[in-house]
Amino acid sequence: MRTMASDLPDVRVVPGFPSAPGPAEPSEPDVRRHELADFLRSRRERITPEQVGLVRGRRRRTPGLRREEVAQLSAVGVTWYTWLEQARDIQVSPQVLDALARALLLDRSERGHLFSLAGAIDPAPGTDCPSVTLGLREMLRQLDPIPACIQNSRYDILAYNRTYGRLLCDLDTVAPEDRNCMILAYTNAQWRSSIVDLPEVNRLMAAKFRRAMAEHLAEPAWKALLRRLEESSEEFREIWARHEVVATGGRTKIFRNAHVGLLRLEHTDLWLGPSSGPRMVTYAPADEETRQRLQLLQALEPAEV
């Protein structure tokens, strides 16, 4: 028996309510994976084999490099790299991203874009940190003569004001890749001579570093820093072997500055995100004498530092 059109119930569609569900919006991870896939493909296709030392061959039809060539140059599997360009849901480590950036001859901006799309932190020394905004830099400047800097949990000094740059050593003369409190505390003579209780300070710093590193054991930048410390400092190797762990926290610190003398300072960490992320470190004067000496330190001309 056929049903006539007149026999069908009168169905009305209420305005604002679709008669059938539409396609679901893609999630942010999906969008990122597809953007990453498109970006990798576009960078691969713009590079000639000659640019990376490969022979073109007569039968090449693919513009730029082939997927297997990028995989070979990056020391990753061809299937894995293919999945990456297909926007598959796979994990990409900073170490692999670094290899891809080198293989694809990415410049600084492109490299930063690659790591952003992958949701990873670039371990390369001197890389701009997105946590250090123009507003934070202005805040550091306004805090002078209170020494202040921005550090990450690895003790890299990401930004600092004038007084902090003169507190323990002439930080402006230190290479960017060496501006790390752990490296300076164990290897820089001027920094070490400015810390009154150096053995205790270094012991506590190493214990805090071990606690923080528990969340980053497989990350290349952390492993590289640990390896550098172990290779360059016998003192660090001895302390690290104790396996001490302490939590972060503020405390009074005493420094002996080469220009203005003894400074008693209240150390405070102001977290800019989760407690394992970047923080603003400040050193407020603990007494009036220290306050006056900090003002003198800030006022010194560069030639006097």
N, C-alpha and C positions, 0 to 999 in steps of 0.2 A: 504494500500500500504506500503510495507516495504522499508526502506531506505537502500541502499547498502553502504558498507564501502567506495566505490569509490566516492559516492555522497557527503560525508561529507567534509566540508571545510578544507583546509590545515591549521591547527592551529599550530603555532610555539611558544615555550616557550622561552622567552628571558632570557639568563643566568643572575642570580642575582635577578630575580623576580619570586617568587613562584607562581605556578599555582593556589594555594588555600591558604588562610590565615591559619597560624598555630595557635596552642593554645596560649592564652595570658599569659604573664609572671605573676606569682602571685605578688601582691603588698606586700610592707614591712609589713603592719599590718597583712595581711594574713599569712605571713611567721612567724611572731612573735606569733600569736595565735596558730598555729600548733606546733611550738617549745614548747610553754608553755604547751599545751595539752600533748605532748609526755613526757615532763619533769615531770609533775604531775603524769602521769600514771606510769612512771618508779619508781618514789619515793614511790608511794602508794604500788606498787607490791613488794618492797623489805622489807617492815615492817611487822613483824608478829603481830598477835593480842595480844600476851603476852607482847610485848614491850610497848603497850599503855594501858595495863590493861584490855583487853577484853578476853572473853572466846572463844576458837577456835571453839568448836562444832565438831560433827562427820561428818557432811555432807559438810564441806567446801571444795570447789574445786578451788576457786579463789586464785591465789598466792598473798600473802600479805593481805592487807586490801581490803574490799569492798568499793565501792563508797559511799554507805549510811553510812558506818562507819566513813569515812573521813569527810563527811558532818556533822555527829553527833559530832565528836570531834572538829570541827571548828565552830559549831553553825551556819551553813548555810543550805539552803534548798537542798535536794537531787537532785531535778531537776536542780537547778541552778548549782550545782557542776558538774552534768553530762554534761550540756551544756559547761562548762569550758573545760572538757576533750574532748569534741567533737569539740573544736575550734570555738564555736559559737561567734558571734560578740556581746559580753556583756561587761559591765564596771565592773572593779574590783577595790575596794578601798584599800588603804594601810592597813586599819584596817583588812579587810578580808584576805589580803595577809599575814599579821602578824599571824593571826589565823591559816592559812594553813601551814605556816612555822613551827609553834609550833606542830601542829597535825602530820605533816610528819617528825618530828624530824630532820629538816634540820640543817646542820652545817653552819658556818658563810659564807663560799664560796657559798654553795648551796642557802642560803637565799638571798645573793646578786644577784645570777643568776636569782632567781625567780622574784625579783623586777625589774631587768633589762629587762627580757622578757615581763613583764607586763607594762613596761614604767612608773613605779612609783618610788617615792623616799621613801626609808626606814626610818620610823620615829624613829626607835630604837636609844637610846642614844649610842654614841660611834661608830656608824656605819661609816665606811670609806666613805669619800666624793669623788666621781669621779672628781669633779671640782678641787681638790687640786692635781695637777700633780707634778712630780719630778722637772720639770722646774720652776713651781711657788714656790716650796719650796726653790730652789736655788736662785730665785729672792729675796725672803724674806731675805735670809741670806746675799746676796750682799747689800741689802739696809741698814743693820746695819751701824752706830748707829741710823739711822732713824727708829723709831718704826713703825712696819707694821704688819698687820695680814690679814687673809682672813675670811670673815664672810658671812653668808647667810642672807636673808631678815628677818629671825627670830632672828637675833643677836647671833646665835651660833658662837663661835670662832672655826674655823675649823683648822687653823694653824697660827703660829706666829713666829717672830724672837726673838732673845735674848733680845733686848732692850724693845720690847713690853711686853715681859713676866715679866719685872720688872717695867713697867711704873706706873701701878695703884695698883698692888699687886704682890705677888710672885705667878704667874699663874701656875708655875710647880707644886705647892702644892695643887692646886684646882682639885678636881675630874673631869674627862672629862665630865660627865653629868651636871656639874655645870658651865662649861665654856661657859656662856651665858651672854652677857652684861646686859641684863635686870635683870636676877637673881642677878648678882654681884652688880649692881647699887642700888638694893633695899634691899639686904640682907647681903652683905659682908662688914664688918666694915672697913677693910683696903682700899678697893676699894672706898667706900663712902668718907672716910677721905681725899682721894687724889684728889677729884673733888672740885674745889674752889667754883663754883656756883651750888651746888648739886640740889637744888629745881628746878632751871630753866632747867638744863641738863636733869633731870629725866622727867620733864614735856614734853620737846620736844621729848625725846626718846619714851615715851608712845604714843604721838601723831603720830609719824612716824610708830610705831608698829601697831597702829590701822589702819592706811592707808594701810599698807602692808597686814594686816590680811584680809582685805576685799576680797582678791582673794583666801583666804585659809580657809574660815570659817568652812568648814566641815572636814578639815584634822585633824587627831588625834594628830599629833605632836604639831600643833598650839593650839588646844584646851587644850592639857595637859599643855603646857607652861602657857597659860592664867590662867588656874585653879590653878596652882602652885603659880603664882604671887599673885592672889587674896587671897589665903589661907595664904601666908606667910608675906604679907606686907599691913598694913593699909594705908600707904602712897600711894601705888599703887592703892588700891581700891578707894581712894578719887580722885586721878587724873583720873583714868579710867572712873569714873562716869561723868566726864565733857564732854566726847565725842569729844575731840579736835582732829583735823587732820591737819598735816602739811606735806609738801613734803620733800624729802631728799635733802641734800645740804651741801657743805663744809662751815666751819666757823672756826674762831680762838678759840682755847680752852686753858684754863689755868689749869694746874695740879700742885698739891703740892706733889712732890715725897718725900717719907720718907728718901731717901738716899742722894739726890743731891739738894733738894729744889725746888723752883718755876720754872715751865717750860711753856713757851708760844709757842704753836704749831699750825700750819696750817693744819686743817683736810681736807683730800681729799678722795673721793670714786672713785676708778677705777673699772668700771663694767667689769666683765668677761663674761657677757652674757646679756640677757634682763635686764632692770632696776629693775625687781622684783627678780632677781636671785643672785648668789654669787658675791662678790665684794672684791677687795683688798683695805683695809683702811690704809692710811699712815698719819703720823704726822711729817711734815717737821718743823724744827726749825724756829721760827718767828724772832729771833735775834741771835747775836753772843754768848751772854751769855748762851742761851738755847742750842746752838750747842755744846758748850764746856761741859755743864752739861750732855748732852746726851752721849758724849764720855766717861765721867766718869762713867755713869750708865752702859754702855756696858762693861767697863773694870773691874767692880766689880767681885770679886771671888764669887762663889756660896755660900760660908759660910758667906759672908758679906750681902747677900740679905735677 
